[in-house]
C-alpha cells in the first residue's frame, strides 16, 4: 500500500502529537485564546504583523457574557486538540474545569439577566421578546 513503508513524510501536517515535549503547559488563558483565535502559545502566527484586538466589556453583564464566550472557545479548542491527543489527561482535566466554570457562569447569567439558550427557559411565559436584543447596544461595544 501507499503508506506501508517508512519513506512517506508526514511532517507537512505539523500536528502536535502527545509526547513528553508537548507535556509542558503551553495553553493560553481563555481571555487571550479568544482574542488570538487559538488556545496554544506556539501556534499563533500574525498575518502581516497585524495584532489581534482584545475585546473589552463595558458593564457587568457584558463582562459575564464575555467570560462565558472565552470559556466556550477554550472548551471547543481543547476538544479539537483532544480528538488528536485523547491520552493527554492534563488537557482533559483543564477542559473539565472550564466546562464546570462555564456551566456555573451560565446559571448565574440566566439568574441575573436572561437565559442564553432555549433550554434554559424555566418561566411560565415566553419573555424573550422583552429582553434587549443584541443590536440594541446598551452602552457596550459591537463585539459583546
C-alpha positions as CSV (number, residue, x, y, z in Angstrom):
1,X,0.0,0.0,0.0
2,X,1.0,3.6,-0.2
3,X,1.8,4.1,3.5
4,X,3.3,0.8,4.3
5,X,6.9,1.8,4.0
6,X,8.7,4.4,6.1
7,X,9.5,6.6,3.1
8,X,6.4,8.8,3.3
9,X,7.0,12.1,5.2
10,X,4.0,13.2,7.3
11,X,5.8,16.3,8.7
12,X,3.9,18.7,6.5
13,X,0.8,18.1,8.7
14,X,2.6,19.7,11.7
15,X,0.1,18.3,14.1
16,X,1.3,18.4,17.7
17,X,1.5,14.8,19.0
18,X,1.2,13.8,22.6
19,X,4.8,13.3,23.6
20,X,7.0,14.5,26.5
21,X,7.9,17.7,24.7
22,X,4.3,18.8,24.5
23,X,3.6,17.9,28.1
24,X,4.6,21.4,29.2
25,X,1.6,23.6,29.7
26,X,1.5,25.6,26.5
27,X,-2.1,26.8,26.9
28,X,-3.1,30.4,26.9
29,X,-5.7,31.7,29.4
30,X,-9.2,31.7,27.8
31,X,-9.3,35.5,27.5
32,X,-6.2,35.7,25.4
33,X,-7.1,32.5,23.5
34,X,-10.4,34.0,22.3
35,X,-8.6,37.2,21.2
36,X,-6.0,35.3,19.3
37,X,-8.3,32.6,18.0
38,X,-6.1,29.9,19.2
39,X,-5.5,28.3,22.7
40,X,-1.9,27.3,22.2
41,X,1.0,29.7,22.7
42,X,3.2,28.3,19.9
43,X,0.6,28.2,17.1
44,X,-0.4,31.9,16.7
45,X,1.2,33.4,13.6
46,X,0.0,37.0,13.0
47,X,-0.9,37.9,9.4
48,X,1.4,40.6,8.0
49,X,2.4,41.8,11.5
50,X,-1.2,42.7,12.4
51,X,-2.2,42.2,16.0
52,X,-5.4,40.9,17.5
53,X,-7.9,43.3,19.1
54,X,-8.7,42.4,22.7
55,X,-12.4,42.6,23.5
56,X,-13.4,44.8,26.4
57,X,-16.6,44.6,28.4
58,X,-18.3,47.9,29.4
59,X,-20.5,46.7,32.2
60,X,-21.0,43.7,34.5
61,X,-23.5,41.9,32.2
62,X,-21.0,42.1,29.2
63,X,-18.2,41.0,31.5
64,X,-20.1,37.8,32.4
65,X,-21.1,37.1,28.8
66,X,-17.5,37.7,27.6
67,X,-16.2,35.2,30.2
68,X,-18.7,32.6,29.0
69,X,-17.6,33.2,25.4
70,X,-14.0,32.9,26.4
71,X,-14.6,29.6,28.2
72,X,-16.8,28.3,25.3
73,X,-13.9,29.0,22.9
74,X,-11.3,27.3,25.1
75,X,-13.5,24.3,25.5
76,X,-14.1,23.9,21.8
77,X,-10.4,24.4,21.0
78,X,-9.3,21.8,23.7
79,X,-12.0,19.4,22.3
80,X,-10.4,19.6,18.9
81,X,-6.9,19.0,20.4
82,X,-8.2,16.0,22.4
83,X,-9.6,14.5,19.2
84,X,-6.0,14.1,18.1
85,X,-4.5,13.5,21.6
86,X,-7.0,11.5,23.6
87,X,-4.5,10.3,26.2
88,X,-3.5,13.9,27.3
89,X,-5.0,13.8,30.8
90,X,-3.6,17.2,31.7
91,X,-5.5,19.0,28.9
92,X,-8.6,16.9,29.6
93,X,-8.7,17.9,33.2
94,X,-8.3,21.6,32.2
95,X,-11.2,21.2,29.8
96,X,-13.4,19.7,32.5
97,X,-12.5,22.6,34.8
98,X,-13.5,25.0,32.0
99,X,-16.8,23.2,31.4
100,X,-17.7,23.3,35.1
101,X,-16.9,27.0,35.3
102,X,-18.8,27.8,32.1
103,X,-21.9,26.0,33.4
104,X,-21.7,27.8,36.7
105,X,-21.4,31.2,34.9
106,X,-24.3,30.4,32.6
107,X,-26.6,29.6,35.5
108,X,-25.6,32.8,37.2
109,X,-26.1,34.8,34.0
110,X,-29.5,33.2,33.5
111,X,-30.5,34.1,37.0
112,X,-29.3,37.8,36.8
113,X,-30.1,38.7,33.2
114,X,-31.7,36.3,30.8
115,X,-31.4,32.7,29.5
116,X,-28.7,32.2,26.9
117,X,-30.3,29.1,25.3
118,X,-33.8,28.0,24.8
119,X,-33.4,25.0,27.1
120,X,-32.6,27.4,30.0
121,X,-36.1,28.9,30.0
122,X,-38.0,27.9,33.1
123,X,-40.6,30.7,33.3
124,X,-44.3,30.3,32.6
125,X,-44.4,32.8,29.7
126,X,-42.3,33.5,26.7
127,X,-40.4,36.6,27.6
128,X,-37.6,36.7,25.1
129,X,-39.2,39.5,23.2
130,X,-39.0,41.7,26.3
131,X,-35.2,41.3,26.7
132,X,-32.8,43.7,24.9
133,X,-31.7,42.4,21.5
134,X,-28.0,42.1,20.7
135,X,-28.2,45.1,18.3
136,X,-29.8,47.4,21.0
137,X,-26.3,48.0,22.3
138,X,-26.9,49.2,25.8
139,X,-23.8,51.2,26.1
140,X,-21.5,48.4,25.2
141,X,-19.4,47.8,22.1
142,X,-20.3,46.0,18.9
143,X,-18.4,42.8,19.8
144,X,-20.2,41.8,23.1
